[in-house]
C-alpha cells in the first residue's frame, strides 16, 4: 500500500462530480484553488506535501494542472483529507475577505 495519495485541483474546483469533484458542493471554496493554495493548506494541517507539475487528471487529460502528492498520516483517508483541506481553504478564504 502506498504511503501517499494524490490530490488534483479538480477534486475541489469542479462544478460537478462527473468532472471530478469529491466533496459536497457546499464545502468547496469559491473560485479556482491553485496548487500553491492546496500546498499551503496541507502544510498548515501538518501534512508533508509537494507539487508535481505537468501531471493531468485522468478525467480531463487536456488540462495540465498538476497535482499534489501528500504523505499519509495514520488514520487519515483520502476522503477525510479532502474534507479537512476543503475546510482549511474555506477558513483561509474567509480570512482574506
N, C-alpha and C positions, 0 to 999 in steps of 0.2 A: 504494500500500500504506500503511495507517495506521501512524502512529508510536507507537501504544499498543495495549493489549489490555485487556479487561475480565475481572475475576475476581468471581464470585458466591460467596457463602458456601456454597452447595450443592456447590461443587466439592470441598470438604473435609468438610463437615458431613453429607452424605447417607450413609445406611446402604447404599444400593445405587447401582450405576452407572445404572440406569434412571431414578433420581431426580436424577442429575447428578454423582455422584462421579466425579472424573477421575484419581484416584491409587489405588494399591492400598490395600486396607482396613488393612493393617498399617502404612501410612505416615501415616494420618490421626491427628491429636491426639484424645484422648478429650474428650467433651463438645462443646458448641457453641462455635465460634470466632466472636468478634464482628468486625465490620468494623474496629474500632479496633485489635484484635489483629493483623489482616491488615495494616493500615497500618503499625503499629509494626514488624512483621517485614519488610515490604517495604523500609522505610526503613533498617533495620539491615543489609539486604543491599545497600544502595547504590542502590536504585531510587527514582525520583520517582513518587509515587502520591498520589491524592486520593480521598476518599469521595464517591460520588454517591448521596445519599439518595433514597428513593422509587422506585427502579428495581426491577423484578422479573425474576427468572429466567424465561425463556420456558417451561420445563417445569413451573413451579409459579407461574402468574400470580396465584394467590390470596395469595402471600406477598410482601409489600413489604419485603424485607430489605435493599435497596440493593445497591451493587456498588462495587468498587474499580477505578479507572482507573489503569493502570500504564503509564508511558512505557517503551518498548522500549529495550534495550541491544543493540548489535551482537552477533550470535551467540547470543542468548537467545531461545528459542522459548517459547510459552505453556506447553507441556508441561514444558520444563526449569524454567521459573519456578515452576510448581506444585510440582515436586519440591523445589526449593530452599526455597520458603516453607513447605512441609509440614515439612521437616527443621528449619527455623528455629523453627517453632511448637512442635515436639516438644522441641527444646532449651530453649526458653523455659519450657515447661510442666514440664520436668524440674527446672529451677532453682527453681520455685515450691514444689516438694514438700519 
